[in-house]
Amino acid sequence: MNRKQKKTFESIFSNPVNGNLEWTLIEALLVAAGCRVIEGSGSSAMFEKDGLRAYFHRRHPGKEALKYRVRLAREYLEEIGMTP
């Protein structure tokens, strides 16, 4: 994990939840964590690691991940064993 991904990781686990975090940064972090991206129809994507899956709908036209997506990403990271 590079420095930018570590900063994203810290932002995801910060309180209160950061709703201004760019979705592309979260996606890059999940890939760096070893997740496989499976593209769905439209703007949906599934991330899979060790049989554990998370489904997300990418934000458009904006680029910020809304708070609920950040919370879901946090829960998925905890599920795959990545905690601060």
C-alpha positions in Angstrom: 0.0 0.0 0.0 1.4 3.4 -1.0 1.2 6.6 1.0 -1.9 7.9 -0.8 -3.7 4.6 -0.1 -2.7 4.7 3.6 -4.2 8.2 3.8 -7.4 7.0 2.2 -7.5 4.1 4.6 -7.2 6.5 7.6 -9.9 8.7 6.1 -12.3 5.8 5.7 -11.8 4.9 9.4 -12.0 8.5 10.7 -14.9 9.8 12.7 -17.1 11.6 11.7 -17.4 9.8 8.4 -15.8 11.7 5.5 -18.4 12.2 2.7 -16.0 14.2 0.5 -13.6 11.3 -0.2 -13.3 10.5 -3.9 -14.7 7.1 -4.9 -11.7 6.4 -7.2 -9.4 6.5 -4.1 -11.5 4.0 -2.3 -11.5 1.7 -5.3 -7.7 2.0 -5.6 -7.4 1.1 -1.9 -9.6 -2.0 -2.3 -7.5 -3.2 -5.3 -4.3 -2.6 -3.3 -5.8 -4.7 -0.5 -6.0 -7.6 -2.9 -9.6 -7.3 -4.0 -10.7 -8.3 -7.5 -13.0 -5.9 -9.3 -15.9 -7.4 -11.2 -17.7 -4.9 -13.3 -21.4 -5.0 -13.3 -23.9 -3.4 -15.6 -23.9 0.4 -15.7 -22.0 1.9 -12.9 -22.1 -1.0 -10.5 -19.0 -2.9 -9.3 -18.4 -5.9 -7.1 -15.2 -6.4 -5.1 -14.2 -9.9 -4.1 -11.5 -11.2 -1.8 -11.3 -14.7 -0.3 -14.9 -15.3 -1.2 -16.1 -12.2 0.6 -18.0 -9.8 -1.7 -19.2 -6.2 -1.6 -21.4 -4.5 -4.1 -21.1 -0.8 -4.8 -22.8 1.6 -7.2 -20.2 4.2 -8.4 -21.1 7.8 -8.0 -21.9 9.8 -11.1 -21.8 12.5 -12.3 -20.0 13.5 -9.1 -16.9 11.9 -7.9 -17.3 12.0 -4.1 -18.3 8.9 -2.2 -21.3 9.6 -0.1 -21.1 8.8 3.6 -23.1 5.6 3.3 -20.6 4.3 0.7 -17.7 5.2 2.9 -19.4 3.3 5.8 -19.9 0.3 3.5 -16.3 0.4 2.4 -15.2 0.5 6.1 -17.4 -2.5 6.9 -16.0 -4.4 4.0 -12.4 -3.6 4.9 -13.1 -4.8 8.4 -14.7 -8.0 7.0 -11.6 -8.8 5.0 -9.4 -8.2 8.0 -8.1 -4.7 7.4 -8.5 -2.6 10.5 -6.5 0.4 11.8 
